[in-house]
Amino acid sequence: MSKSATPPILRFAPSPTGLLHVGNARTALYNALYARRAGGTFILRYDDTDLARSTAAFADAIAEDLAWLGLTPDRVERQSDRTARYDAAVERLKAVGRLYPAYETEDELERKRVSRRLRGLPPIYDRAALQLTLEERARLEAEGRVPHWRFKLDGRRVAWDDLVRGEQGVDTAALSDPVLVRADGSYLYTLTSVVDDIEMGVTHVIRGEDHVTNTGVQIEIIEALGAVAPAFGHHNLLTLPNGEGLSKRLGHLSLRALREAGEEALAVAALAVLTGTSLAVEPAASLDELAGWIDLSKISRAPARFDPNDLAALTAATLHGLPYAAVAERLAALGVGGGEAFWLAVRGNLGRLAEAAAWWRVVDGAIAPAAAPDDAAFLQEAAGLLPPAPWDASTYQAWIAAVKPASGRAGRALFHPLRLALTGAESGPELKALLPLIGPEKARARLLGETA
Ligand code: GLU
């Protein structure tokens, strides 16, 4: 799976300028699970060079959301701590003649773009700054202009073997020389990301296909810095059924909102990584299982459309297969006891984990009598036939085997009143599993119409 025998190093590099949504989870999971499966390293790197928009609160929320998904980074980095590294890279690029000062204002650049479009030319930067003599630069600076710095692209076809898309190429002659340093001295993501990937030894970069062009540019920068490019993979982007992309504005698809709505993290994870692949979207019992399914070459090229309404069913299906150990802590936090036996009895009936609390009350608390008055005699008879304690998984069958011939009832007329009296509900988990949990005392009282 990895290009070499050494364990791979991958990173998820969000900008802490908003909450993570399910589309971000897709990228995070592809990287984290790739690392996990190969025994590699997963780095969480905050791309927080945009100081005006980045906040500590969003950074914390990202860590919390990743933890909810079950992703624990092996290493956490912040670009805002690493300015000295970017300074050094900038000096190096200047020294090798790949970074040049440009003095145009935003307005001037916009006028150039318009004029190029009118002449039928692509609206890319015309490299006028490259023609400036030292005297002209000095004059502009004396006028008070502060340069921004552009990377001089080779203008060639940069090719790579994409982990998802196969042979890929970007013609950098068709692109503007990217600005790497703003006039205020701050650095752009295009540079900082490359410097970090090199210094952190990142071996695989898996990110959205909106970064394909960036990759062409960044490979040039990596090589200008004397390094070897990592392997790149660009996955398709999640969209809504109408083709609309996910954006940070779509608050209800933020991981936080999904968590608060009671969706299962594993269901969100399965949806996030299996949608838009040739694999079926199905519940996983663990992240390790999901990691074993993922195959980057099975990600399709078409947009990954998903219907948020499918998530509830996937959450339910996920719960139905979760082992007790996976939920024990969360059940305890809900005040639900009963251990594994209770979990196995009820999990198949849950749409959300929190619903386990209601079934726990059925087992452990009191329920309002719900039996129909017409059934009172039948239920009294059934109570008299309850097997002696201790009760186990065979008790229910033994009881029914006695109640059926004694009452002459069968089918719904037999089972429905028993369920209603014992659980207070029309439907629910198998009585075979619930009865021993409810226990003889409560069962008898409920059949006799006493509050219990
Ligand atoms: N901060 C960038 C983003 O969120 C990271 C892209 C990358 O993975 O290089 O789009």
Residues whose N, C-alpha, C, O or C-beta is under 5 A from the ligand:
A	BS01	LIG	A13 P14 S15 D47 S193 R207
